[in-house]
Each structure stands twice: as C-alpha cells, then as structure tokens.
Amino acid sequence: MKHWVAGRRWDPAEVDCATAVMLKILDGKCKMNPRVKVVMVALYDAVKGRPGLRLGAEVHDFIHWVCGRLARGAGATAEDPLWEQPLRQQVYEYRVLAETMISRPVMKAFKAAIRRDGVFDLPPECEPAALAEALPC
C-alpha cells in the first residue's frame, strides 16, 4: 500500500477524502465490507502525512488519539459497546464536519479513482489479516 501511495500523485482533496472515510470507519457508520475497511484504514495510514485541502493536523491528531484509546481496550470501532459516550460524540462531530467540507462529487471521484487504480485488487500479502497487523487502529 505504501509503495502504491508513494508512486501516485495525491490531490489534497483526495487526502481529505481518505481522512473522512477513516472518521466514518471509526464512527461505525461505514457500510463497506470488512476487507475494504481494512484497505481504507491502510490507505489513510499511508496518506495521513500528506497535506489535505481542508482537513489538517488537528483531525489527524484526533484520529491518532482515538486509535490509541481503542488500542488500549475500548474495541475496534464505535460499534463496540465499551466505547464511552463522550468519545463516540467527538468522533461523530469530527466525521460530520469532515463530510460537510467535502462535496459529494469529490468523494465519488476519489472512490472511483482508487477502484480504477486497483486498490481493492491487492496481492495475498495485502489481505486484511496481513494489513490489520500493521494498522494504527
């Protein structure tokens, strides 16, 4: 994933899209299948250091903080009943804010581009189980 990300020219709006998808996954509102979710988390992890158009360091720091909380025992996503309500509310607010900053056509174009680039057609070493071990959450 990191090699693919490094070899591709990233528009700052696409970095924002990857960030918004990560927030949606953390919020438990992402309807993607588990394999696609793992790939999207890996994609976010690979692009998070690149500049976004509207979403910056504050959002990335927040995601990092939430992932740290989850790693310490709250579960993998907001769907876990161990999530504390204040944390769930903060993730929701960041997600909604991010989604309002990205137009629907921009998000659709981002998803179409990564499908076209074959991001979801990864070799066996990039299957969800292998990717999950290296992910931030």
N, C-alpha and C positions, 0 to 999 in steps of 0.2 A: 504494500500500500504506500509506504513512504517513498519508494522509488517512483511509483506512478505519479504521486503528488509532486515530487521534485521535478519530474520531467514535463509537467503540464503548466501552462501559463494560467494563473488564477486571477480572475477579476475580483476585486474587493467585495462586490455584491455576492459572489459565489461563496466567499468565506463567511459572510453574514448568513447565507442560506444554510451552510453546514452547521453553524452555531445555533441557528433557530431549530434545526432538526434535533440537535443534541439536547436542547432545552425541552423539546417536545418528548423525547425519549425519557428524560429524567422526570418529567411531569406525569408520565404514564399515559399520555394522550396519543402516542404514536401508534398507528394501526398497521405498521409494516410487520412482515413476518420476522421471527427471531433472527434468522440468518441476515436479513437485510439490516436489521437494527444493529447487529454486531459490526457489520461492514460500515455502517454510517458512523458508529462511535469511533471506529478505527480511522475513518476519513476525517472526522472532526479532530481527533488527536493529532493527525498529521498536518492539518492546516491551521490549527489554533494559534500558531506563532506568526502567521501572516496577517497583514493589515486588512481589516474589514472596511466597508464603506460607512456604516452607521454603528456597528457593534464593536466595541473595543475591549481594552484590557479589563475594565470593570466587569463585564459579562464573563470573560474568560476566567478571571479570578474567582468569580462567584461559582462557575461550573466546577473549577478545581476544588473549591471549598466543599461544595455539595458532594462531589465524588469522594473526598476524604471522609466526610461524615458517613457516607454509605459504606465505605470500605471498613469503617470501624464498627459495623454491626447493624445498621438500620435496614439493610437489604439492598437489592439491586436497582429497584425503581420505586417510584411513588406508589405503585400498586401494592407494595409491601405494607401490611398493617402496622409495622413498627415505626413507620415514618411519623415524626412529630408534626402536629398541625401547623405550627409557625413555619417550619421548613417547607412543608408542602405548599403553603400560601406564598412564600417567597419565590419558589420555583415557578409556580403558576404566574405570578406577576411578571417575572422576567420573560417567561415564554410569551405571554400575551403582548408585552411591549415589543419584543423582537418580531413577532408576527405582524404587528401593525406597521413596523418600519420597512417591511419587505412586501412589495406588490405581488399579487398572485402570478402575473406573467413572469416575473423574475424567478420566483420559486419553481414554477413549472419548467422554465427553460433550464434551470440548474438540474432538476431531476432528470429531464430528458438528456442533457449533456452527459451526466455521469452514467446513465443507462447506455447511451450511444458509445461511450468510451469503454464499456465492458467492465465497469467496476464490480458488478454483481456476478460476473463470469470469471471468478478467481480460481487459481490452481488449488489443489488439495491442501497445500501447506497454509493457505489463507482461509481455510474453512473456519466457521465460527468457533469451534473448540480451540483451534490454534491461535486465532486472533484474540479470543477472550482473555487468554492468559497475559497478554501484553497490553491490555487496555487500561485506561486511567480509572475506570469505574467497574 
